[in-house]
Amino acid sequence: MSPELAIELARRALLTAGLLALPALAAGLIVGLVVSIFQAITQIHEITLTFIPKMIAIGIALYFFLPWMIKTMLYYTSTLYINFSLFLR
């Protein structure tokens, strides 16, 4: 395997991992910001207040984005297997 192909394989793997993590991370970030603003307005500084809303938001995001995530993983895996002969040369 040439170094260029190894770098391309690593680049595709990192890009796919980033795309798969994006919906859950974005949902957690948005809910975290909303809860932080709520805590700043009401001056309630309870650290555990953010966990449950974030968990619910991430669960909802995974529920809606899971079909897309599975398609993305299957596309990456199938193109990896199809082009596997190129990576071994």
PyMOL commands that place a pseudoatom at each C-alpha (Angstrom):
pseudoatom trace, name=CA, resn=MET, resi=1, chain=A, elem=C, hetatm=0, pos=[0.000, 0.000, 0.000]
pseudoatom trace, name=CA, resn=SER, resi=2, chain=A, elem=C, hetatm=0, pos=[1.402, 3.357, -0.953]
pseudoatom trace, name=CA, resn=PRO, resi=3, chain=A, elem=C, hetatm=0, pos=[1.538, 6.212, 1.554]
pseudoatom trace, name=CA, resn=GLU, resi=4, chain=A, elem=C, hetatm=0, pos=[-0.906, 8.246, -0.538]
pseudoatom trace, name=CA, resn=LEU, resi=5, chain=A, elem=C, hetatm=0, pos=[-3.530, 5.508, -0.375]
pseudoatom trace, name=CA, resn=ALA, resi=6, chain=A, elem=C, hetatm=0, pos=[-3.025, 5.088, 3.359]
pseudoatom trace, name=CA, resn=ILE, resi=7, chain=A, elem=C, hetatm=0, pos=[-3.483, 8.824, 3.857]
pseudoatom trace, name=CA, resn=GLU, resi=8, chain=A, elem=C, hetatm=0, pos=[-6.601, 8.794, 1.665]
pseudoatom trace, name=CA, resn=LEU, resi=9, chain=A, elem=C, hetatm=0, pos=[-8.033, 5.876, 3.648]
pseudoatom trace, name=CA, resn=ALA, resi=10, chain=A, elem=C, hetatm=0, pos=[-7.361, 7.672, 6.928]
pseudoatom trace, name=CA, resn=ARG, resi=11, chain=A, elem=C, hetatm=0, pos=[-8.870, 10.893, 5.557]
pseudoatom trace, name=CA, resn=ARG, resi=12, chain=A, elem=C, hetatm=0, pos=[-12.054, 9.118, 4.488]
pseudoatom trace, name=CA, resn=ALA, resi=13, chain=A, elem=C, hetatm=0, pos=[-12.306, 7.336, 7.846]
pseudoatom trace, name=CA, resn=LEU, resi=14, chain=A, elem=C, hetatm=0, pos=[-11.937, 10.595, 9.800]
pseudoatom trace, name=CA, resn=LEU, resi=15, chain=A, elem=C, hetatm=0, pos=[-14.417, 12.401, 7.560]
pseudoatom trace, name=CA, resn=THR, resi=16, chain=A, elem=C, hetatm=0, pos=[-16.977, 9.624, 7.959]
pseudoatom trace, name=CA, resn=ALA, resi=17, chain=A, elem=C, hetatm=0, pos=[-16.490, 9.532, 11.731]
pseudoatom trace, name=CA, resn=GLY, resi=18, chain=A, elem=C, hetatm=0, pos=[-16.951, 13.282, 11.910]
pseudoatom trace, name=CA, resn=LEU, resi=19, chain=A, elem=C, hetatm=0, pos=[-20.118, 13.142, 9.836]
pseudoatom trace, name=CA, resn=LEU, resi=20, chain=A, elem=C, hetatm=0, pos=[-21.540, 10.378, 12.013]
pseudoatom trace, name=CA, resn=ALA, resi=21, chain=A, elem=C, hetatm=0, pos=[-20.815, 12.246, 15.241]
pseudoatom trace, name=CA, resn=LEU, resi=22, chain=A, elem=C, hetatm=0, pos=[-22.116, 15.600, 14.015]
pseudoatom trace, name=CA, resn=PRO, resi=23, chain=A, elem=C, hetatm=0, pos=[-25.881, 15.210, 14.728]
pseudoatom trace, name=CA, resn=ALA, resi=24, chain=A, elem=C, hetatm=0, pos=[-25.423, 14.046, 18.320]
pseudoatom trace, name=CA, resn=LEU, resi=25, chain=A, elem=C, hetatm=0, pos=[-22.755, 16.643, 19.084]
pseudoatom trace, name=CA, resn=ALA, resi=26, chain=A, elem=C, hetatm=0, pos=[-24.797, 19.460, 17.537]
pseudoatom trace, name=CA, resn=ALA, resi=27, chain=A, elem=C, hetatm=0, pos=[-27.897, 18.491, 19.524]
pseudoatom trace, name=CA, resn=GLY, resi=28, chain=A, elem=C, hetatm=0, pos=[-25.902, 18.371, 22.754]
pseudoatom trace, name=CA, resn=LEU, resi=29, chain=A, elem=C, hetatm=0, pos=[-24.284, 21.717, 22.001]
pseudoatom trace, name=CA, resn=ILE, resi=30, chain=A, elem=C, hetatm=0, pos=[-27.549, 23.486, 21.217]
pseudoatom trace, name=CA, resn=VAL, resi=31, chain=A, elem=C, hetatm=0, pos=[-29.339, 22.124, 24.292]
pseudoatom trace, name=CA, resn=GLY, resi=32, chain=A, elem=C, hetatm=0, pos=[-26.312, 22.907, 26.449]
pseudoatom trace, name=CA, resn=LEU, resi=33, chain=A, elem=C, hetatm=0, pos=[-26.339, 26.519, 25.266]
pseudoatom trace, name=CA, resn=VAL, resi=34, chain=A, elem=C, hetatm=0, pos=[-30.069, 26.880, 25.882]
pseudoatom trace, name=CA, resn=VAL, resi=35, chain=A, elem=C, hetatm=0, pos=[-29.775, 25.414, 29.384]
pseudoatom trace, name=CA, resn=SER, resi=36, chain=A, elem=C, hetatm=0, pos=[-26.770, 27.627, 30.133]
pseudoatom trace, name=CA, resn=ILE, resi=37, chain=A, elem=C, hetatm=0, pos=[-28.705, 30.725, 29.075]
pseudoatom trace, name=CA, resn=PHE, resi=38, chain=A, elem=C, hetatm=0, pos=[-31.629, 29.579, 31.234]
pseudoatom trace, name=CA, resn=GLN, resi=39, chain=A, elem=C, hetatm=0, pos=[-29.290, 29.082, 34.192]
pseudoatom trace, name=CA, resn=ALA, resi=40, chain=A, elem=C, hetatm=0, pos=[-27.750, 32.515, 33.682]
pseudoatom trace, name=CA, resn=ILE, resi=41, chain=A, elem=C, hetatm=0, pos=[-31.152, 34.190, 33.538]
pseudoatom trace, name=CA, resn=THR, resi=42, chain=A, elem=C, hetatm=0, pos=[-32.589, 32.420, 36.591]
pseudoatom trace, name=CA, resn=GLN, resi=43, chain=A, elem=C, hetatm=0, pos=[-29.261, 32.229, 38.471]
pseudoatom trace, name=CA, resn=ILE, resi=44, chain=A, elem=C, hetatm=0, pos=[-29.781, 28.527, 39.118]
pseudoatom trace, name=CA, resn=HIS, resi=45, chain=A, elem=C, hetatm=0, pos=[-26.293, 27.046, 39.001]
pseudoatom trace, name=CA, resn=GLU, resi=46, chain=A, elem=C, hetatm=0, pos=[-26.986, 23.353, 39.311]
pseudoatom trace, name=CA, resn=ILE, resi=47, chain=A, elem=C, hetatm=0, pos=[-24.420, 21.336, 37.381]
pseudoatom trace, name=CA, resn=THR, resi=48, chain=A, elem=C, hetatm=0, pos=[-26.623, 18.266, 37.013]
pseudoatom trace, name=CA, resn=LEU, resi=49, chain=A, elem=C, hetatm=0, pos=[-29.423, 20.278, 35.387]
pseudoatom trace, name=CA, resn=THR, resi=50, chain=A, elem=C, hetatm=0, pos=[-27.818, 19.990, 31.950]
pseudoatom trace, name=CA, resn=PHE, resi=51, chain=A, elem=C, hetatm=0, pos=[-27.407, 16.211, 31.808]
pseudoatom trace, name=CA, resn=ILE, resi=52, chain=A, elem=C, hetatm=0, pos=[-31.006, 15.053, 31.374]
pseudoatom trace, name=CA, resn=PRO, resi=53, chain=A, elem=C, hetatm=0, pos=[-31.971, 17.573, 28.647]
pseudoatom trace, name=CA, resn=LYS, resi=54, chain=A, elem=C, hetatm=0, pos=[-28.754, 16.779, 26.763]
pseudoatom trace, name=CA, resn=MET, resi=55, chain=A, elem=C, hetatm=0, pos=[-29.388, 13.042, 26.996]
pseudoatom trace, name=CA, resn=ILE, resi=56, chain=A, elem=C, hetatm=0, pos=[-32.945, 13.472, 25.738]
pseudoatom trace, name=CA, resn=ALA, resi=57, chain=A, elem=C, hetatm=0, pos=[-31.826, 15.736, 22.870]
pseudoatom trace, name=CA, resn=ILE, resi=58, chain=A, elem=C, hetatm=0, pos=[-29.068, 13.342, 21.828]
pseudoatom trace, name=CA, resn=GLY, resi=59, chain=A, elem=C, hetatm=0, pos=[-31.520, 10.434, 21.950]
pseudoatom trace, name=CA, resn=ILE, resi=60, chain=A, elem=C, hetatm=0, pos=[-33.990, 12.324, 19.765]
pseudoatom trace, name=CA, resn=ALA, resi=61, chain=A, elem=C, hetatm=0, pos=[-31.231, 13.301, 17.322]
pseudoatom trace, name=CA, resn=LEU, resi=62, chain=A, elem=C, hetatm=0, pos=[-30.067, 9.695, 17.093]
pseudoatom trace, name=CA, resn=TYR, resi=63, chain=A, elem=C, hetatm=0, pos=[-33.644, 8.524, 16.555]
pseudoatom trace, name=CA, resn=PHE, resi=64, chain=A, elem=C, hetatm=0, pos=[-34.112, 10.858, 13.592]
pseudoatom trace, name=CA, resn=PHE, resi=65, chain=A, elem=C, hetatm=0, pos=[-30.616, 10.634, 12.105]
pseudoatom trace, name=CA, resn=LEU, resi=66, chain=A, elem=C, hetatm=0, pos=[-29.985, 6.911, 12.612]
pseudoatom trace, name=CA, resn=PRO, resi=67, chain=A, elem=C, hetatm=0, pos=[-31.208, 5.881, 9.112]
pseudoatom trace, name=CA, resn=TRP, resi=68, chain=A, elem=C, hetatm=0, pos=[-28.883, 8.450, 7.532]
pseudoatom trace, name=CA, resn=MET, resi=69, chain=A, elem=C, hetatm=0, pos=[-26.023, 7.358, 9.791]
pseudoatom trace, name=CA, resn=ILE, resi=70, chain=A, elem=C, hetatm=0, pos=[-26.509, 3.711, 8.828]
pseudoatom trace, name=CA, resn=LYS, resi=71, chain=A, elem=C, hetatm=0, pos=[-26.588, 4.612, 5.122]
pseudoatom trace, name=CA, resn=THR, resi=72, chain=A, elem=C, hetatm=0, pos=[-23.385, 6.615, 5.542]
pseudoatom trace, name=CA, resn=MET, resi=73, chain=A, elem=C, hetatm=0, pos=[-21.654, 3.733, 7.335]
pseudoatom trace, name=CA, resn=LEU, resi=74, chain=A, elem=C, hetatm=0, pos=[-22.823, 1.234, 4.721]
pseudoatom trace, name=CA, resn=TYR, resi=75, chain=A, elem=C, hetatm=0, pos=[-21.656, 3.482, 1.876]
pseudoatom trace, name=CA, resn=TYR, resi=76, chain=A, elem=C, hetatm=0, pos=[-18.229, 3.904, 3.463]
pseudoatom trace, name=CA, resn=THR, resi=77, chain=A, elem=C, hetatm=0, pos=[-17.894, 0.187, 4.161]
pseudoatom trace, name=CA, resn=SER, resi=78, chain=A, elem=C, hetatm=0, pos=[-19.062, -0.872, 0.707]
pseudoatom trace, name=CA, resn=THR, resi=79, chain=A, elem=C, hetatm=0, pos=[-16.721, 1.551, -1.074]
pseudoatom trace, name=CA, resn=LEU, resi=80, chain=A, elem=C, hetatm=0, pos=[-13.904, 0.361, 1.178]
pseudoatom trace, name=CA, resn=TYR, resi=81, chain=A, elem=C, hetatm=0, pos=[-14.531, -3.270, 0.269]
pseudoatom trace, name=CA, resn=ILE, resi=82, chain=A, elem=C, hetatm=0, pos=[-15.028, -2.505, -3.415]
pseudoatom trace, name=CA, resn=ASN, resi=83, chain=A, elem=C, hetatm=0, pos=[-11.790, -0.541, -3.603]
pseudoatom trace, name=CA, resn=PHE, resi=84, chain=A, elem=C, hetatm=0, pos=[-9.914, -2.845, -1.235]
pseudoatom trace, name=CA, resn=SER, resi=85, chain=A, elem=C, hetatm=0, pos=[-7.879, -4.291, -4.076]
pseudoatom trace, name=CA, resn=LEU, resi=86, chain=A, elem=C, hetatm=0, pos=[-6.546, -0.796, -4.808]
pseudoatom trace, name=CA, resn=PHE, resi=87, chain=A, elem=C, hetatm=0, pos=[-5.427, -0.375, -1.212]
pseudoatom trace, name=CA, resn=LEU, resi=88, chain=A, elem=C, hetatm=0, pos=[-3.456, -3.628, -1.231]
pseudoatom trace, name=CA, resn=ARG, resi=89, chain=A, elem=C, hetatm=0, pos=[-1.375, -2.877, -4.319]
for i in range(1, 89): cmd.bond("trace and resi %d" % i, "trace and resi %d" % (i + 1))
show_as sticks, trace
zoom trace
